[in-house]
Amino acid sequence: MNRSRFSVTGPLITGLCFAWGIACPIVLGEGQPDWIFHHGKIVTVDDQFRIMEAMAVSGDRVVAVGRNEEILPLAGPNTQLVDLHGRMVLPGLIDSHVHPPTAAVYEFDHEVPPMESIADVLNYIRNRAAVLPKGEWIVVQQVFITRLKERRFPTRKELDEAAPEHPVMFRTGPDAALNSLALKLSGIDRDFRITDGQPGFIEKDPVTGEPTGILRSCTRLVKVKSFGKSPDEEQSREALRKLLRAYNEVGLTSIVDRSGNERTIARYKALLDRNQLTCRVFITYYVNAQDPLEKIEAAIDQAVAHPLHQYNPWIWVRGLKFFLDGGMLTGTAYMREPWGVSSIYGITDPNYRGILFVEPEKLYQIVKLALAKGLQPTAHAVGDGAVLALAEAYQRVNREFPVRELRPCISHANFMSPEAIALMAQCGIVADLQPAWIYHDGATLLAHFGAERLRYFQPYRTLAHQGVIVGGGSDHMQKIGRRRSINIYDPWLGMWTVLTRRPRGSDDPLHPEEIITREEAIKLYTINNAYLTFEEKVKGSLEPGKYADFIIIDRDILACPVDDLADTQVLETWVGGRKVFP
């Protein structure tokens, strides 16, 4: 039997497997594999999307895939055989956008209940007021108004009634609703003006001129004091370890941390040194785009100088992240056309288009600096105006030197346009999207914008047709738990969403012409995300020479009823040939 047909090399040959900017040694040969998984459905996600019956693993690599009768004879006396009994195997799943260090410790002080209505929010605030000394801050984090039954911010009056003797901030990203005491302690009154040169504005009652309590993209102005207990570094590391194991439970073997800094990178490294890191981590280094360009360049140089900027299959500091606009969940995303007056978002100005944090010239300078120094830039860009502005900045750099191989990225990119998509295809711009937001927020967005303005909201079919590579992510921010987290990090819900495009509470798909196939849905969380992190040559599919990152699941997601796919259970998760779950 010619074993070389199943492996990258023949008898004991050392080779190099190249991804962009990295070289990974592979040593494969005639030695027996450590594991053979057989009589299953091995979804390779290779170029032909082949389904195989068996797979052999040696060390941390896949060494062969094929039919049972081809792979089983490779076994030696020490090879461990695993009969899959027809179960499906997939490449390990990848989430293109998470925030694990903060999400892991969100409930360190106390458990936070789910909040699905204004009544839930106010009840939580009352309960906190009952146990906290008067004058202590009560902060509600990331309970998005698009997901509340009433689809609005709690009012200043409601917050006052719930906790009149405690300053209260209902915060969603850079936006917030404050009660009267929080406004007073922050010095925000009818005469307050923003003078720090940074973005944002204070909503004011058009009749009285008094602040309504809603702050747009300027929660930095709130003089909130620490609230609740904070973990020490060891507790933070342990919480992060537990969260990564929770990711393994839903099939995640790699993640992209979109807000890395020196402290959190060191936390991942400590887990790696202790052999406790169970997800591969691509780090996107965060910078504040409001800083002077010189300070941003210094941060870029710091990221490039970091020892983990050199390729490491477990932790790679390779990206740069900043914020370009606000959010669709809060009503501050920068749109090409006005948002429109809205009771949902508390918008009273008919000409309001959201907020763009970085003017075009500085935006161009930031991304050029990052690209010229070998980092992959991305920006939080939600509205179609922000997405187009970022794509145009990349295009401008592309006129000076080619950027396709550098894979400049857009994070979120929810509202797109034909013009932006054309630029993405032209320049090789990639994007990390959050499919489950169609499910969570689609009904509210439809109520506000109408169907026409949502035509290019997460347009997966159009993107695929244009050859634009996008990956699936969650933007997980808080809590641990498959369906209790915010945002939900369950990739199976994400896959179901792109196959149905049905918002929560609706039987009608949102622009069904943008539905993609099951194969394409799987690629969003495997090979596409590997491409986003320059690692498609070493992971994202089950092929000889690639890392043995894979999962065994309880159903055939290519054939089961589509609504069953969302509840897929992961039976086992393997990273680098080692079982990490259960």
C-alpha positions, -999 to +999 in steps of 0.1 A: +000+000+000+014+034-009+010+053+023+024+085+008-010+091-009-024+097+026+003+121+039+020+153+029+054+135+027+067+100+020+090+080+044+103+103+071+107+135+052+108+169+070+089+196+051+075+231+056+039+241+055+036+277+046+008+301+056+012+339+051+042+350+070+048+317+088+066+284+082+054+254+102+076+222+102+059+189+095+075+156+102+055+127+088+065+093+078+061+055+081+056+055+119+023+043+132-004+069+140-014+076+176-051+076+168-074+063+140-110+075+140-130+053+117-165+044+105-176+080+107-185+110+085-153+131+084-162+165+069-129+176+057-138+211+045-111+207+018-114+223-016-139+196-027-157+195+007-152+157+007-167+135+033-144+107+044-149+076+067-116+076+086-088+099+098-054+091+113-037+115+138+000+115+149+011+139+176-007+172+169-013+166+132-037+149+109-016+125+088-043+107+067-080+108+057-098+084+035-119+053+034-120+028+063-101+002+043-074+027+034-068+041+068-073+012+092-043-008+078-021+022+089-026+012+126+003-002+145+003-021+178+001+011+198-024+030+177-057+037+195-088+030+174-119+050+179-151+037+163-173+067+155-204+045+149-214+068+120-210+101+139-199+133+122-165+148+126-158+185+117-127+207+119-125+225+151-147+256+150-133+291+151-149+323+165-137+354+147-146+379+175-147+374+212-137+393+244-128+364+268-107+382+296-136+405+305-164+381+297-149+355+320-150+377+351-183+396+344-201+377+372-172+376+396-191+399+421-226+384+417-247+365+392-266+387+368-300+375+358-313+376+322-331+408+314-357+407+286-378+437+294-376+472+310-394+456+340-365+431+344-340+459+342-357+480+368-362+450+391-325+442+389-317+478+398-341+477+428-325+445+440-291+460+438-302+491+456-315+470+484-281+454+491-257+483+483-250+513+506-267+545+495-246+564+470-229+534+455-231+530+417-253+505+401-242+497+365-261+476+341-238+464+313-247+455+277-284+448+280-292+459+245-324+478+238-329+459+205-334+428+226-358+442+252-395+436+248-402+474+248-372+481+224-361+513+241-338+527+267-352+529+303-361+566+309-344+589+334-376+589+354-378+551+355-342+548+367-349+575+393-378+556+407-360+523+408-330+537+427-334+573+438-304+572+462-280+554+440-264+567+408-274+544+380-259+538+345-276+515+320-247+511+296-246+495+262-212+499+247-203+536+243-239+547+249-258+549+282-290+560+300-284+577+334-306+586+363-306+620+378-281+613+405-256+598+380-260+629+358-255+652+388-224+634+401-209+635+365-216+673+362-239+668+332-267+694+331-285+715+305-254+738+302-229+709+299-207+709+267-183+683+255-149+700+254-124+671+252-124+670+214-137+634+214-169+621+198-204+620+213-232+642+225-258+645+252-295+639+243-316+668+255-353+673+257-363+695+227-387+714+249-370+719+283-334+716+272-327+693+301-306+661+295-329+631+289-303+609+305-292+593+272-255+597+263-243+590+228-208+575+224-195+594+255-198+572+285-162+583+292-179+614+307-196+595+334-177+597+367-186+562+377-167+548+407-157+511+411-186+489+418-185+453+430-156+430+438-127+427+414-107+396+408-069+394+413-047+382+385-048+345+396-086+346+398-087+363+364-065+335+349-087+308+364-119+324+351-103+327+317-094+290+318-130+280+326-144+302+298-120+286+272-132+252+284-168+264+279-159+274+244-145+239+239-179+225+250-196+241+220-169+230+196-146+260+195-109+253+192-096+287+180-107+322+188-099+358+179-096+381+208-105+415+194-093+437+223-059+424+233-034+443+255-002+436+273-020+424+304-044+400+287-018+386+264+003+378+295-028+360+309-031+338+279+007+331+280+005+321+316-022+295+307+000+282+279+029+279+302+008+258+326-005+237+297-040+250+304-047+268+271-074+248+253-081+273+225-057+287+200-058+325+202-052+351+175-047+385+192-059+418+178-041+445+197-064+474+207-055+511+202-076+542+209-081+559+176-087+592+194-051+593+205-025+614+186-011+596+155+023+594+172+009+575+202-010+551+179+022+545+159+041+538+192+013+512+201+017+496+166+055+494+172+048+478+206+026+451+191+052+444+163+079+441+189+060+417+211+077+383+212+044+367+203+042+387+171+064+359+158+041+331+147+030+308+175+002+283+168-013+289+203-010+327+207-003+351+178-003+389+182-011+397+146-039+423+144-047+459+153-082+470+164-098+504+169-134+518+169-147+537+138-183+542+147-210+534+173-234+505+173-267+494+157-278+480+191-277+515+206-284+538+177-250+553+170-237+534+140-226+558+112-251+555+083-250+569+048-286+581+053-302+595+084-314+571+110-348+588+112-367+599+143-371+569+166-388+561+198-368+529+199-334+546+200-345+579+215-336+598+183-352+632+179-330+648+151-343+638+117-309+645+102-289+623+126-267+597+109-248+583+139-213+590+148-180+585+129-151+586+154-122+590+129-121+615+100-110+600+067-074+614+066-065+600+100-083+568+093-061+563+062-030+571+082-038+546+109-045+517+085-015+525+064+008+525+094-005+491+105-004+475+070+031+489+063+044+473+095+028+439+088-002+441+111-037+432+100-059+462+108-095+460+116-120+485+130-154+482+147-175+495+117-212+488+119-231+514+098-229+514+060-213+548+061-185+535+084-180+503+064-176+523+032-152+547+048-130+519+060-131+501+027-122+534+009-092+539+033-080+504+025-084+511-012-064+543-009-035+524+007-039+497-020-030+524-046+004+528-029+012+491-022-009+460-026-029+450+005-046+418-006-020+395+010-022+416+042-059+408+044-072+441+059-103+434+079-136+450+089-152+440+122-190+436+123-198+452+089-235+447+095-248+473+071-231+470+038-236+484+003-228+473-033-200+500-033-184+486-002-186+450-013-170+459-046-141+475-029-137+445-006-136+422-036-111+445-054-087+449-025-090+415-008-106+430+023-120+404+047-146+407+075-157+391+107-195+391+111-219+381+139-246+359+123-267+356+154-274+393+154-299+386+126-317+364+151-314+386+181-319+420+166-335+415+131-371+422+143-362+455+160-340+466+130-369+458+106-393+478+127-370+508+126-354+508+092-378+488+071-369+460+047-354+481+019-326+496+041-318+461+054-312+448+019-274+445+025-276+437+062-251+408+065-255+398+029-238+364+030-249+352-005-238+384-022-204+383-004-198+347-014-208+355-050-184+384-051-156+363-037-153+382-004-140+360+025-159+365+057-160+346+089-185+340+117-181+353+152-201+362+183-187+393+199-191+374+232-188+400+260-203+387+292-213+356+311-205+319+307-231+296+292-241+284+258-274+303+257-271+327+287-240+346+274-241+381+259-236+379+230-243+342+226-211+324+216-229+293+204-217+287+168-245+264+160-270+292+165-249+312+142-250+285+115-287+281+119-292+318+115-274+321+082-294+291+069-328+306+079-323+343+085-353+342+108-353+369+135-364+359+169-402+359+172-407+358+134-415+331+109-404+352+079-367+353+068-350+386+065-340+389+029-340+351+021-321+358-011-290+361+012-294+325+026-263+303+020-258+266+019-249+243+048-215+238+034-209+276+033-223+280+068-197+254+081-169+273+062-178+305+080-166+289+113-138+268+099-117+275+068-129+311+063-119+321+098-086+303+094-081+325+063-090+356+083-060+347+106-036+337+078-037+301+090-057+283+063-026+262+055-024+248+090-060+246+103-097+251+093-099+218+075-090+182+081-062+174+057-028+157+061-003+180+076-028+203+094-033+205+131-056+178+146-082+203+158-116+186+154-149+179+170-173+149+171-210+159+171-242+141+178-260+147+144-255+150+107-257+187+102-257+183+064-289+162+064-308+169+097-339+192+097-325+227+096-342+237+129-324+208+146-290+222+136-291+250+162-292+224+191-263+204+179-244+188+208-206+184+208-196+150+221-158+155+220-134+184+212-098+178+203-070+205+199-037+195+186-044+158+189-054+162+226-089+158+239-100+189+258-137+181+262-152+164+280 
